[in-house]
């Protein structure tokens, strides 16, 4: 192993240490303990158990001697016993023998209703925490016993996952610079038993923060005092010492909910309409040309001309077949500016070349960024009136009730609790507002989990569609949920001039639809071509419609398609109703292509009527499958956006 110096340690880890506010006086000792793997907390602290027959045992940690906050050696390593993401936690718990039992005990979970725990495992845990097969007294297990053991195992895992949010902590390691991948998503972990036993206080005497040791690629937690600790004094930390509390100190009791429940069900908390500051804070402004930008699209390139293109991405351009084009470097000489990254200088572009067309609209983030789109809907004066007292859902019908957790967490908690009192379904989907492809997406009905999700970055939470229309996968026969990707072309916003590609792309989940395991991404998410392409089944739109009607003969596709066109149009009417920065701005030089993701859900329990739900719109959607299915797709895109239209592959809506 390379023998790194302290100077090298600081060079690599200083940004992390300063971000976590680890005082510099502790750094040398931390370096030595990491280098020597010195877990010496047991010499200075002790776990205390107070037995309680009614409420279970109470655990705490006390100091065994005076601990000085100004002593550079008073920093301690805490190991992690379980590292997971929401989509793999259950599988890990199933695969590691004896681990479930250890966690049940460590979490203080009552086992009265879990049957005999020994019946579900042929393993016992050693004192060191290692799991070993007993190898003794092993008998043939009947199918009934096996089924019973599996049921007990599921109960145990359910209990662990229900309680894990009282102990779990999180960190993120960013490996990618530009495109975020699954490996860059937040990681959750449980500290070892010592770390799990440190209690909470609003006036704590220690901080515990995660630390990623770059030299070995290992993650630990480090504990250090924030004030002097006396011999026999209880050691405490602030469970909600996080960035969201610093932004919203008034949310303290709500953030503490996983440990100390608070009832907000009778409160009159309401969703708030966001002002201009919300739409501009932390975002690059778009600069729009002066003067009127209203008017029908006017294309400047003739159909027979060679289209001169300035492009930062040529994936689609290289698929052009019947359209002559040439790539140029100067926007002053170009007909089309084709960009994958976001563009802001529309005014400057107009001044350089008033005839060039660009594949974006000013302030289109109000359509393509999830939190801005949700806020745009709420600016409608009729939004609050749309609230349904019976279903506790907001309108419009085509958009699921949504809360911005970084702005409306208490309001959401109150809403969740009101639904619980009415015995309404409380399954929700939590998404980061700035990512696509299902990254860092969680489906859950656990309020503790949703509250803790705010620690991993900005999140939206939307009512999960618990009763979606299903379709049968031909490869495995499962009845699965799906969404539909439509390609929308926008030639003008004022007046609204929209075209829709005639064909669409069904995206099917893999596993049989079931609400019993909400962590299974192959059941609840339909986009897998970025993670496991072997799970993707390619179905044409015609095949999909045939399969859908065959399974659901009560569905009239013509009516569904009419709804789809109507919803897409209403989405654009919503985001263009307000002026910038709260709405997408018209611009005579702008054209755009968006990927619209829609779902179908049942309106009633009898499954007689279907409604269309808008999920999200994607800027510059991935068109690889489109060009594989339809070789002339690229030509259709350019023909529709820049060359006057006329393609029989699209229709106006």
Secondary structure, DSSP 8 states (H G I E B T S, - for coil): -----HHHHHHHHHHHHHHTT--GGGHHHHHHHHHHT---GGGTEEEEEE--TTT--EEEEEESS-B-TT-TT-EEEE-EEEEE-TTTHHHHHHHSTTHHHHHHHHTT---TTS--GGGG-SEEE-TTS-EEE--SS-----HHHHHHHHHHHHHHHHHHHHHGGGT-EEE-----SSS--GGGS-EEEEE-HHHHH-EE-TT-SEEEEEEEETTTTEEEEEEEESS-B-TT-B-EE-TT-SHHHHH-GGGHHHHTTTTS----TT---------HHHHHTTS---B--SS---S-----S-TTS-EEEEES--TTGGG--SS-EEE-S-GGG-SEEE-SS---BHHHHHHH-TT-EES--TTTHHHHSHHHHHHHHHTSTTTGGG-BTTTTB-S-TTS--EEEHHHHHHHHHHHHHHHHHTT----EEEEETT--TTTT-EEE--HHHHHHHGGGS-EEEEE--SSB--EE-TTT--EE-EEEEEEEEEEEETTEEEEEES--EEEE-SS---SS-TT-HHHH----TTT-GGG-----HHHHHHHHHHH-TT--HHHHHHHHHHHHHHHHHHHTSS-TTSS----TTB-EEEEEEEEEEESSTT---EEEEEEEEEET---HHHHHH-TTHHHHHHHHHHS----TTEEE-
